Amino acid sequence: MGLTSQEVLTLAVLLAVVLFVGTVLLWPRLAHRSWRSVTGRVALLLGTQLAVFVAVGLALNQSFGFYATWADLFGQEQGQGVVTDHDVAGSGGPVQVVATQDPGANGGSRPADGFRRQQDGQIQKVDIVGRTTRITTPAYVYLPPEYFQPRYAHRTFPASVVLTGYPGTAESLVRGLHYPQTARRLAAAGRMRPMILVMLRPTVAPPRDTECVDVPGGPRAETFFARDLPAELGARYRTAKKWGIVGDSTGGYCALKVAMHHPDVYGAGAGLSAYYKAPLDPTTGDLFHGEARLENHADLKWYLNHRPPPATSLLVTTSRQGEHNYPATLDFIRNVKSPTRVSSIVLDSGGHNFNTWRREIPATLQWLSQRLDSGQSRS
């Protein structure tokens, strides 16, 4: 049974309940001073607390999508990361579709037939291999209903990369944050243009948190997002020339940085609850190998003050109460100079969590839609 399965969570909750009830029933029998009674009481208390901790942890992971599998949880994930010897020209090409599903109300798993594709769109699970970076990573691609309708058969569509935080799971963008469902609803209401969404996590070399940096000696995460990903997906799907990019937390920092560093590729970048400087901690390791130039380049405030302003649009979000990035976000806005354009969403209150980001996503998608090319006919 998978880490995020309902069966595992149900079993954990039942075990916690059984141990709690057992502690209540057995406690009188263990109310003695013998070593066996003391050992029994300690075992019951520790077992109950551990079971409750596991149940709560599983529930939180299912809600927020921190880890996708048991291997991911224990840092033993296989089949992903930096590929140094993959033959891109081999079977299947740089983008391989491994599964399809109907977006549904909550990102259901049933395949989408031709009729449903024209009504609801389709989510494709793909494996992407970067030609220049040799990085491979899974992603979910949402194709709006119009993509499959005959009258749009020769038109391109605006496209945006959507990133999780760290560690995050791409599936959480579908099931937890409801990006495809929100985009479909807004487009149907005429509040945004139909848009392709490429949903993945910024952790392209798990379990390491690369902060979307080109680490000396590899992996070259920023180059993957700036060059490989739009090139490979643009070759497979009918995407407009300039892309958008959005993310939360670590993904938000990555989105702002990539849009600022590569305005020729990304016409707009949105950071939900973003921070503005890459941290250095045990999850990141040594990102810059002591090179101050690289560290400064990754500091967004430094970049605003020491490099020519990029011709791109930026959106930042925060909350007056509940978000630690509120002062830094105001400072970031003050340092933006033309031709860079900056917008913001400032909530009265809201923490660093899915509930807050779900409140910001509709306006963010509308903002992206307004700043990206609407697409054009393509023969």
N, C-alpha and C positions, 0 to 999 in steps of 0.2 A: 504494500500500500504506500502511495506517495506521501511525501511530507505535507502537501497542501490538500490532501484528500479529506472529504468529510468523514470518512470512516475512521481515520486516525484521530481526528479531533474528538469524535464521539466516544471512542474507546478511552482516550485520555480523560475526558470528563467523567465517564462512568467509573474509571479506576479511582479518580479523586473522590467521588461521592462514596464509593464502597469503603475506601480507607478512612474517610471521615466518620462514616457510620460505625465502622469497626472500632475506631478509636473510642467513640462515645460508649459503645457497648462493652468493650473489653477493659476500659480504664479501671472500673471498680475491682476487677479481678487482679489487676496488676498493682494495686495500692499497698504494696508491701515493701520492706526495705531489703529484701534479698537481691542478690546481683541479677538473678533471672528476671525479677519484676522490673528492676531499674532498666535493664537492657531492653526488655519488651516495650516499656514506655518510650524510651529513646527511639527505638526502631519505628514505632507507630507514628511518633511526631515527625521524625525525619521523612518517613515514607509518605505521609499525608502532605507535608509541605512540598516535597519534591513533585508529587503528583499534581498538586494545584499549580505549582510553578510551570510544569510542562504543559498543562492544559491551557493556562493563560498565554504562554509563549506561542503555542500552536495557533491559538485564536488570533493573536496579534499578527503573526506571520501570514495567516490566511487573509487577514484584512488589509495589511499593508504591503505584502509581497516582498519581504526582505530576502527570503531564500526560496528557490524553486524546487530543489530536491534535497535528499539526505546528503548526497555527495557535495552539493553546493554548501550546505550548512557546515559540514566538517572540512571544507577546503579541499575536497578531493574530486572536484568536478572534472570530467574527462570529455574530450571531443570538442573543446572550444579553446580559444586563446590565439596565440601568435603562431601562424603557420609559416615555416621557413622553406618547405620543400613541396608545396602543393602545385600541381600542374594546372594553372588556370585555363590553359587551352584544352584541357582534357574534357572528359565526358561531363555534360551538364552545364558547363559555362560558369561564370562568376556569380550568377544568381540562380539558385535552384529552389523551386517551389516544392515543399515537402508535405504540405497539407493545406486544405481550404476549409473555411467555415462561414456560416451565416452570422453576420454581426448580431442579430437578434436584440433583445432588450438588454442582455447582460453579456453579450459576446459568446453565445452558445456554440457548441462544438459540432453541430450537424452540418454536413456539406451543403453548400448553396447551389441549387440547380439554376438553369438558365432564367427561369421566370423570377426566382427570388433575387438573382443578381441584378436584374433590371428594376426590382422594387426596393431592395434593401442594400445592395452592394455586396461586397465580399471581403473577407479577411483571409489573406494568404500568409501562411507561415513559411518563411524563406531562410535559406542559408546564404550569406553574402561573403564572397572572397574578394579582398582588395588586390588589384593587380600590382600596385606599386608597393604597398606596405606588407603584403602577404598576411594580413590579418583576416581571420574568418570569424563570423559571429552570426547568431540567429536573430531574426527580426520578424515582426508582424507588419504586413502591408495592408492597409485599408484602402480599397478601391470603391469610390462612391457609386451609387446606382447609375448615374449618368455615364460612367465609364463604359458600361455595357449596352447602353441604349443606341440604336442605329443612328439617330440624328447627331450623336457626338462621336461617331466612329473615327472621324478624322481630325479630332480636336485634341490639343494637349490640355493638361490640367495643372493648376498650382499644386505644389508638393511641399510638405514640411516633415522634417525629422522631429520625432517626439522622444525625449530621453527620460528615463527614471532617475531617481537618486541612487546613492550607493548604499548597500549592494544592489537592491532592487531586482525585479524580474520584469521582463517585457510584457508578460501576461497581465501584470497588474495594471498596465496602461489600458487594457481592454476591459478587464473584469472589475478593477477597483476604481479607476479614474474615469472610465467610460468615454474615452476620447472618440472612438468611431461612432458610438451611439449619439453623442452630443453633436458631432459634426453633421451627421445625417439629419438630426432633428432641426438644427439651425439652417441647413441648406434647404430643407423642405419648406421651412417657414420663410424663405427668402432673406434671411438675415446674414448669410455668408454664401460665397460661391462654393460649389462642390470642390473638394480638395482631397488629394492623395495624402495619406499619413503613413510614414515609415517609423514604426515604434520599436525601440530597443533600449537596452541599458548602456550607459557609457562605459561599463566595465568590459572592455574588449579583450582583456588579458586576465581573466579571473584566476585567483581571487584578488589580484592586485588592483588597487584603485589608482589608475593612471592620471586622473583629473584631466583627461583629454589633452595630455601633454605629449609632445614628441620627445620621449626619454632618450638621452644619449645612449646609443647602443641598442635601442629598441625597448618596448614597442613604440611605433610612431602613430599614436592614437589620434593626434590632431590631424595629421595628414589623411588618415583613414576617413574621418568625418568631413574634412574639407574637400578632398579630392576623390577618393575611391568610392565612397558611398553614393554621392550624387551621380558620379559617372556611370557606375554599374547599374544603379536603379534607373537612371535616365535612359540607358540603352535598352532596358527591358520594357519600361512602361512609358506612356505618353505624358511626360512631365514637361512643364514650362521651364524656361532657361534658368531663372533665379528661384532659389528655394527659400523656405523659411525653416527655422529651427527653434524648438521650445523644450524646456525641461524644468524639473523641480529639484531644489536643493543642489546636489552635485551636478545633476543634469542641467539645472538652471545656470550655474556658473559656466559649464561647458557651452551651453547655447549662446550666451552672451559673448564669450571669448571667441568662439568659432566665427560668429557673425561679424565681430569687430576685426578679426585678423584676416577674414576672407570675404570682404564685401562684394567681390566680383562673382562669388558663388551664392552667398546668402544675402538676400535683400532685406531680411528681417530676422531678429532673434529675440526670444522672450525668456526671461528667467523668473520662475515662480519661487519665491523664498530663496533666492540665490545668495551666494556669498561672492566676493569679488577678488579673492586671492587664494591660490592653491595652498591647502594645508600640507604640512610635512609631518607624517606620523607613521606608526607601524603598518597601517594599511597601504600607504603610498610608497614607502621606501624613499630612497634618494632620487627624486625626480629630475634634479638639475645637475647632479654631479659637481656641485660647487661652482657652477658657471652663473655669475650674477646676471649676465645678459639674458640668459634663458629665464631665470626667476623673475626678473623685472618684466620681461615680455609677457609672462603669464599673470602679472598683477594688473588687473583691469584699470584701477585708478592711475597707476603709473603710466599705463599705456595711453590713457586719455590725455595725460599731461606732457608726454614726451614723444608722441608719434603723431603724424598728420591725422586729423579726424577722419574716420572711415565713412564713406557714403552709404550708410545702412540705417535701418530703423531698429530701435531697441525698446523693449518693454520690460519694466521691472515691477515686482509686486512685493508687498510687505503688509504688516499690520501694526497699528500704533500700540496695541497691547497683545503680547503673546509671541511676537517674533523678535529674535535677537538681532536681525539684520536691519531693523528700522533706521538707526542713525547712519549706518554705512550706505543704505539705499539712498537716503536724502543727500548724502555727501557725493555719491556717484552721480546723481542727477545734476547736481550743481557743477560738476566738472565736465559735463558733456558740451561739446562745441560743434557748431555747424561745419560741415553739412550733415553730421550725425543728427538724427532725430530721436528723441526719447519720450516715452510715455510711461505712465505708471498706474497701477491699481493699488490703492492704500485702503485696507479694511480697518474699521474701528477696532476689531479684535479678531484673533484667529491664530491658532498655533501652527507648528511645523508639522502638518499632517494632511492626510487625504481629504478630510472634510473641508479644510480651508482651500485646498487646491481645486476641489470640485466646484467651489463657489467662484473661482477665478477663471476656470477653463473656458466657459462660454464666451466671456468677453475677450479672452485671449485669442480664441479661434477667429472671432469676428475681426479683431485687430489684424491678425495675420492675413486674413482674406482681403482686407482693404489695402494692404501694402505689397501684395504679390501680384504678378501678372495674371490676368484672368485666363491665359491660355490662348491659343490661336489654331487655325486650321493647319493640318499637316498632311501632306499627301503621302 
